[in-house]
Amino acid sequence: MLGQAARATGWREYSDFRPAFYTTRAHAYAGGMSQLHRFYVPDLAQLSAPVNLPDDELHHALHVVRVRAGDRVRLFDGNGLYADADVVGATKRDLEIALLPLHRDPEPTARLTLAQAWLNHAHATETIIRRGTELGVDEFVFFQAEHSEKSPKASDKWARMAIESCKQCGRNRLPTFRTAKNIDEILSARPPLLIVATQAVDTKPAGETLRSANDVLLMVGPEGDFTARELGALLEAGAHPLSLGPLTLRAEVAAMTAITLVQYHLGRLGPT
């Protein structure tokens, strides 16, 4: 009897919830909710009626999120340009979309490059790309540190992961990607402000260093951290040490913590 009562109660709760779900979807825009499905259209600036989504985005719209006639969606080009659009027709194979006025995000007042030592596990690198994109990293540089087991190889997957994260989080500018052989190659470019995440040396509050910065290169080491030689080269180049606290963090957690601290002090996560 208790099981039957629980199932009956559960069914009533589900039944009560289900209409509210569809009502929320149908009236999200009227209620001011930011629930627009987002699609990446790199040639957005050149589009004219009718709007055609790229094949992979069209598949996502039709078969994953299942947009319908009457829905409003948002398109972005990865370079700061975006526009809302109304779905005026939908079939199993195509969408008819009416484009609304274009807008452009302002250029960021500060820029963050993450130089991440190559990690031994692909899933950790994927986490850094996805979460780093959501946290606003402008450029990713992957390099081989002395504790890295192998050198990084550029992959088309990096851009696809960044696009997926931008679609999810609402970002309209895609990050860029490149690789470097080692720390020495990175330092040869003479970065304007160099920050290194480390527990090996004394640090000072990050806010003092980042208060007036507008172009930051953040260095994060691999599993096992930087070697003494690498850390010495960074400090000799003028790197400012950044503490991530007393605990030993996984490499991907260290990267996310460092990114968050830097972005906060740059004012890119809201008022400080």
C-alpha positions as CSV (number, residue, x, y, z in Angstrom):
1,M,0.0,0.0,0.0
2,L,2.8,2.4,0.8
3,G,4.5,1.7,-2.5
4,Q,1.2,2.3,-4.4
5,A,0.6,5.5,-2.5
6,A,4.1,6.7,-3.2
7,R,3.7,5.9,-6.9
8,A,0.3,7.6,-7.0
9,T,1.7,10.7,-5.3
10,G,4.7,10.7,-7.6
11,W,2.4,10.5,-10.7
12,R,0.3,13.4,-9.5
13,E,3.4,15.5,-8.8
14,Y,4.7,14.7,-12.3
15,S,1.3,15.4,-13.9
16,D,1.2,18.7,-12.1
17,F,4.7,19.6,-13.2
18,R,4.5,18.6,-16.8
19,P,2.1,21.3,-18.1
20,A,4.1,23.9,-16.2
21,F,7.2,22.8,-18.1
22,Y,5.7,23.3,-21.5
23,T,4.0,26.5,-20.4
24,T,7.4,27.8,-19.2
25,R,9.0,26.9,-22.6
26,A,6.2,28.5,-24.6
27,H,6.1,31.7,-22.6
28,A,9.8,32.1,-21.6
29,Y,10.4,35.1,-23.8
30,A,7.3,37.0,-22.6
31,G,8.3,36.4,-19.0
32,G,11.8,37.8,-19.5
33,M,13.6,34.5,-19.0
34,S,16.9,34.1,-20.8
35,Q,16.2,30.6,-22.2
36,L,16.9,31.2,-25.9
37,H,18.6,28.4,-27.6
38,R,21.9,29.6,-29.1
39,F,23.5,28.6,-32.5
40,Y,26.9,29.4,-33.9
41,V,26.8,31.0,-37.3
42,P,30.3,32.2,-38.3
43,D,29.0,34.2,-41.3
44,L,26.3,36.0,-39.4
45,A,27.4,39.4,-40.7
46,Q,26.8,38.4,-44.3
47,L,23.4,36.7,-43.8
48,S,20.3,37.8,-45.5
49,A,16.8,36.3,-45.6
50,P,16.3,33.4,-45.5
51,V,18.7,32.5,-42.8
52,N,20.4,29.1,-43.2
53,L,22.1,27.5,-40.2
54,P,25.3,25.5,-40.8
55,D,24.6,21.8,-41.1
56,D,25.8,20.8,-37.6
57,E,23.8,23.7,-36.0
58,L,20.7,22.8,-38.0
59,H,21.0,19.2,-36.8
60,H,21.3,20.4,-33.2
61,A,18.3,22.7,-33.6
62,L,16.0,20.1,-35.3
63,H,17.0,16.9,-33.5
64,V,18.5,17.9,-30.2
65,V,16.8,20.9,-28.7
66,R,13.9,20.5,-31.2
67,V,13.0,24.1,-31.9
68,R,9.6,24.8,-33.3
69,A,7.8,27.5,-35.2
70,G,7.1,30.4,-32.9
71,D,10.4,29.9,-30.9
72,R,12.9,32.7,-30.6
73,V,16.6,31.7,-30.9
74,R,19.9,33.6,-30.7
75,L,22.7,33.4,-33.3
76,F,26.3,34.5,-32.7
77,D,29.4,34.5,-34.9
78,G,32.1,34.0,-32.4
79,N,33.6,37.5,-32.9
80,G,31.1,39.4,-30.7
81,L,28.3,39.8,-33.2
82,Y,24.9,38.3,-32.3
83,A,21.2,38.6,-33.1
84,D,17.9,37.2,-32.0
85,A,15.9,35.4,-34.7
86,D,12.3,34.1,-34.9
87,V,11.6,30.6,-36.2
88,V,8.7,31.1,-38.6
89,G,8.7,27.6,-40.0
90,A,10.0,24.2,-39.2
91,T,10.1,20.9,-41.0
92,K,11.9,17.6,-40.3
93,R,14.8,18.8,-42.5
94,D,14.9,22.6,-42.4
95,L,14.1,25.8,-40.5
96,E,12.8,29.1,-41.8
97,I,14.3,31.8,-39.6
98,A,13.6,35.6,-39.6
99,L,16.7,37.5,-38.4
100,L,16.2,40.4,-36.0
101,P,18.6,43.4,-35.7
102,L,22.3,42.7,-35.2
103,H,24.2,43.7,-32.1
104,R,27.9,43.6,-31.1
105,D,29.5,43.0,-27.7
106,P,32.0,45.7,-26.8
107,E,35.7,44.7,-27.0
108,P,36.9,43.4,-23.6
109,T,38.8,46.0,-21.6
110,A,41.2,43.2,-20.3
111,R,42.5,40.1,-22.0
112,L,43.5,36.8,-20.4
113,T,45.7,34.2,-22.0
114,L,46.0,30.9,-20.2
115,A,49.3,29.1,-20.9
116,Q,48.6,25.6,-19.7
117,A,51.3,22.9,-19.5
118,W,50.2,19.8,-21.4
119,L,48.5,17.3,-19.2
120,N,48.7,13.5,-19.3
121,H,44.9,12.9,-19.4
122,A,42.7,14.2,-22.3
123,H,39.7,14.6,-20.1
124,A,41.6,17.1,-17.9
125,T,42.5,19.2,-21.0
126,E,38.9,19.1,-22.1
127,T,37.7,20.3,-18.7
128,I,40.1,23.2,-18.9
129,I,38.9,24.2,-22.4
130,R,35.3,24.0,-21.6
131,R,35.3,25.6,-18.2
132,G,38.0,28.1,-19.2
133,T,35.8,29.2,-22.1
134,E,32.9,29.7,-19.7
135,L,35.1,31.8,-17.4
136,G,36.2,34.1,-20.2
137,V,39.7,33.0,-21.2
138,D,40.6,34.8,-24.5
139,E,43.4,32.5,-25.6
140,F,44.7,29.1,-24.7
141,V,48.3,28.2,-25.2
142,F,49.3,24.6,-24.6
143,F,53.0,23.8,-24.1
144,Q,55.2,21.0,-23.1
145,A,56.6,21.5,-19.6
146,E,59.5,19.4,-18.3
147,H,57.0,17.2,-16.3
148,S,54.7,16.8,-19.3
149,E,55.0,13.3,-20.8
150,K,54.5,14.5,-24.4
151,S,54.1,17.6,-26.5
152,P,50.6,19.1,-27.3
153,K,49.1,18.6,-30.8
154,A,46.5,21.1,-32.0
155,S,43.1,19.5,-32.6
156,D,39.9,20.7,-34.3
157,K,38.1,19.3,-31.2
158,W,39.3,22.3,-29.2
159,A,37.3,24.8,-31.2
160,R,34.2,22.5,-31.2
161,M,34.4,22.3,-27.4
162,A,34.7,26.1,-27.1
163,I,31.7,26.6,-29.4
164,E,29.6,24.2,-27.3
165,S,30.6,26.1,-24.1
166,C,29.9,29.5,-25.7
167,K,26.4,28.2,-26.7
168,Q,25.8,27.1,-23.2
169,C,27.1,30.0,-21.2
170,G,26.0,32.9,-23.5
171,R,29.5,34.1,-24.6
172,N,29.6,35.6,-28.0
173,R,33.4,35.6,-28.6
174,L,35.3,32.4,-29.1
175,P,38.7,31.9,-27.6
176,T,41.7,31.2,-29.8
177,F,44.2,28.3,-29.5
178,R,47.8,27.8,-30.2
179,T,50.7,25.6,-29.0
180,A,54.2,26.3,-27.9
181,K,57.3,24.0,-27.6
182,N,58.2,25.0,-24.0
183,I,58.3,27.9,-21.5
184,D,61.2,29.5,-23.3
185,E,59.2,30.0,-26.4
186,I,56.4,31.6,-24.5
187,L,58.7,33.9,-22.7
188,S,60.4,35.0,-25.9
189,A,57.2,36.9,-26.8
190,R,57.8,39.1,-23.7
191,P,54.2,39.1,-22.2
192,P,53.2,42.4,-20.6
193,L,52.1,40.9,-17.3
194,L,53.0,37.4,-16.4
195,I,51.3,35.5,-13.6
196,V,52.4,32.0,-12.4
197,A,50.3,29.8,-10.2
198,T,52.6,28.2,-7.7
199,Q,53.1,27.2,-4.0
200,A,56.8,27.1,-4.3
201,V,57.6,30.8,-3.6
202,D,56.2,33.6,-1.5
203,T,53.3,35.5,-3.0
204,K,51.5,38.8,-2.5
205,P,47.8,39.6,-2.9
206,A,46.7,39.2,-6.5
207,G,44.7,42.4,-6.4
208,E,47.9,44.6,-6.1
209,T,49.3,43.1,-9.2
210,L,46.2,43.0,-11.4
211,R,44.4,46.2,-10.4
212,S,45.5,48.1,-13.5
213,A,46.3,45.3,-15.8
214,N,44.7,44.9,-19.3
215,D,46.7,42.0,-20.8
216,V,47.6,39.1,-18.6
217,L,49.4,35.8,-19.4
218,L,48.6,33.2,-16.7
219,M,51.0,30.2,-16.5
220,V,49.7,26.9,-14.9
221,G,51.9,23.9,-14.6
222,P,51.3,20.2,-15.3
223,E,50.8,17.3,-12.9
224,G,53.9,17.6,-10.6
225,D,54.0,21.4,-11.1
226,F,56.9,23.3,-12.7
227,T,60.5,22.3,-12.2
228,A,62.9,24.5,-10.3
229,R,64.5,25.5,-13.6
230,E,61.2,26.5,-15.2
231,L,60.0,28.4,-12.1
232,G,63.4,30.2,-12.0
233,A,63.0,31.2,-15.7
234,L,59.5,32.5,-15.0
235,L,60.6,34.6,-12.0
236,E,63.6,35.9,-13.9
237,A,61.2,37.0,-16.6
238,G,59.3,39.0,-14.1
239,A,56.5,36.6,-13.3
240,H,54.3,37.4,-10.3
241,P,53.6,34.3,-8.2
242,L,49.9,33.6,-7.5
243,S,48.9,31.4,-4.5
244,L,46.0,29.0,-4.9
245,G,45.9,28.1,-1.2
246,P,47.6,25.5,0.9
247,L,46.0,22.4,-0.6
248,T,47.4,20.3,-3.5
249,L,44.9,20.7,-6.4
250,R,44.4,18.6,-9.5
251,A,45.9,20.3,-12.5
252,E,42.5,21.2,-14.0
253,V,41.2,22.4,-10.6
254,A,44.3,24.6,-10.3
255,A,43.7,26.1,-13.7
256,M,40.1,26.9,-12.9
257,T,41.0,28.4,-9.6
258,A,43.7,30.6,-11.0
259,I,41.5,31.7,-13.9
260,T,38.7,32.7,-11.5
261,L,41.1,34.6,-9.2
262,V,42.6,36.5,-12.1
263,Q,39.3,37.3,-13.8
264,Y,37.8,38.5,-10.5
265,H,40.7,41.0,-9.9
266,L,40.5,42.1,-13.5
267,G,36.8,43.0,-12.9
268,R,35.5,40.5,-15.5
269,L,33.3,38.7,-13.0
270,G,31.5,41.8,-11.8
271,P,32.5,44.7,-9.5
272,T,35.3,43.9,-7.1
